[in-house]
Amino acid sequence: MELLDQMVVVRPLKDKDELVRLNTEANWDGHVPILPTHVFEKAGELVGYASVGSMTPVNLWFHTKKMKARDSISVVSSLENMIRLNGGNGAIVPVSDKSPFLPVMSRLGYSNTGRANLMTKIF
């Protein structure tokens, strides 16, 4: 086996055909790629993906006594427009299970991609 076949190569997603192959492979493995920009390739096979910079992370805090639902929706709409104007393709918003805003997010067009641990690193 060649050394290159043992290594994982990270490279930009090539084209629409490769996106279809990535979606198919990920679906077989129980995953749905979200705005992939890069693929991981090992021994000529797609083995993963990354979405680098295409989803803008948005962390929010709404005062529980001083903000109404209408205020929060207006703020989210403004932030989405700012993201669009800056060339962003989407937003990823962590929402606590305890947040009263959780059921509202789907009405605003957000998809719940499931439970996850949000990992951060500041450098």
N, C-alpha and C positions, 0 to 999 in steps of 0.2 A: 504494500500500500504506500502510495506516495505521501510525502510529508504534507503537501497541500491538501490532500483528501482528509487529513486528520484535523486540519485547522478550520475554524469558523471564519468566513469572510463576511465583513459588513460592508455593504455597498448601496448606493442609491437604487431605488426602484426604477426599473428600465422603462416600462410602457404598460399600456392597458392589458395586454395579453398576460404579462407577468403578474399584474394585479389580480386577474381572474385566477391564475394558478395559485397565487398566495391565498386568496379567499377560499378556494377549494381545499387546499392542504390544511389551512387553519380550521375550517369547518369540520373536516374529518377528525381533527384533534380536539374538537369541542370549544373552539375559540372563534371570535369574530374580529378581524382587524379593524382598528379605528384610525382612519386617515394615515395609512402607512406612508412613510417617506423613504425608508431604507429596509432592505431585506438582509437576513442572515442566511448564508449558503454554506453547506458542508457536503463535500464529495459530490458537488453538482446538484444537490437537492436543497429546496427551500426549507429551512428549519426554524424560522422565526422572522420577526419584523420589529421595527421601531417607528414610532411617530415622533420625529424630532422637529420641534418648533411649529408644527402645524396646528396644534391645539394650545390655546392660550389658557394657562391656569388662572383661575379667578378665585380668590379667597374673600369671603364676605362676612360681615357682621352687621346685623340689623338690631338696633336697640329694641328690646321687647316691649317697652312702654311708650317710646317716642316715635316709632315708625309703624305705620299702618300697612296692610297688605298692598294697597294701591301704591304707596310710596316705594315699597320694595320692588314691585313690578316695574315701576318707572325707572328705578335705578338699574335694574338688570337690563332693561331695554337700552338705556344709555350706554352701558358698558359693552353690550353686544355691538352697538353701532361704532363705538371706539375701536373695538377689535377688528371689525370689517374695514374701517378706514385705514387701519394699519396693516392691512393685507392678511389678516388672520382668517383661517378656515373654520374655526369652531372654538368652543370654550369647554373647559373641564372644570366643574365646580364641586368640591367636596361638600356634602351636606350630611350632617349628623342624623342618626336615626331618631333623635329626640327633637329635631327641628320642626316647628310647625310649617316651615316652608317646603318640606319634603314632598307633600302631596301636590303642591302648586307647581313644582318644577316640570312635571309631565305636561301640564296644561300650557306651559310656556315653550313646549317643543323639545324639552330635554329628555334623553333616554337614560334610564337607570341601568348602568352597565354591570351592576352587581356589587357585592361587598368587596372591599379591598382595604388594605392598609396603605395609607398615604405616607410615603417616605419622602423626606426632604433632606437636602444637603446644601448648605450655604458655603460658598467659597469665593 
